[in-house]
Amino acid sequence: MSKAAAGAVIAMFSVGAGVMTMLGSVLGAYAEPATVAMLGAGLFAGSSILNGIKDTASAGVAKEA
């Protein structure tokens, strides 16, 4: 794992922990699923940025317009 990728993962988990802390009083029991969703979106975005945005549809899958 490159240093940039490791830094991106650490940063996203730090952001996730901060978001969970802030949303704890607002969302109550739903703070954890909301945080996991935001963390997943952040990791996906970070991965796309580090790898360059590529089309992930396979050859047999129709692309959306």
C-alpha positions in Angstrom: 0.0 0.0 0.0 1.4 3.3 -1.0 1.9 6.2 1.5 -0.8 8.2 -0.2 -3.3 5.4 -0.1 -2.5 4.7 3.6 -2.9 8.4 4.4 -6.3 8.5 2.5 -7.6 5.5 4.5 -6.4 7.0 7.8 -8.0 10.4 6.9 -11.3 8.8 6.0 -11.5 6.9 9.2 -10.7 10.0 11.2 -13.4 11.9 9.3 -15.8 9.0 10.0 -15.0 9.1 13.7 -15.6 12.9 13.8 -18.9 12.6 11.9 -20.1 9.9 14.2 -19.3 12.1 17.2 -21.2 15.1 15.7 -24.2 13.0 14.5 -24.5 11.1 17.8 -26.8 13.7 19.3 -28.7 14.4 16.1 -29.4 11.0 14.7 -29.3 8.9 17.9 -29.5 5.2 17.0 -28.9 5.9 13.3 -25.5 7.6 13.8 -23.5 4.5 13.1 -25.2 3.5 9.8 -25.0 7.1 8.6 -21.3 7.2 9.4 -20.6 3.9 7.7 -22.3 5.2 4.6 -20.3 8.4 4.6 -17.1 6.5 5.3 -17.8 4.1 2.4 -18.6 7.0 0.0 -15.4 8.8 1.1 -13.3 5.6 0.6 -14.8 5.1 -2.8 -14.1 8.7 -3.8 -10.5 8.5 -2.4 -9.9 5.3 -4.3 -11.2 6.9 -7.5 -9.0 9.9 -7.1 -5.9 7.9 -6.3 -6.4 5.4 -9.2 -7.8 7.9 -11.7 -11.4 7.8 -12.6 -12.0 4.7 -14.7 -15.2 3.2 -16.1 -16.0 0.2 -13.9 -18.7 -1.3 -16.2 -17.7 -4.6 -17.6 -18.0 -5.3 -21.3 -21.3 -7.1 -21.0 -23.0 -4.4 -18.9 -24.8 -1.6 -20.6 -23.6 1.9 -19.6 -26.0 4.5 -18.3 -26.5 7.5 -20.5 
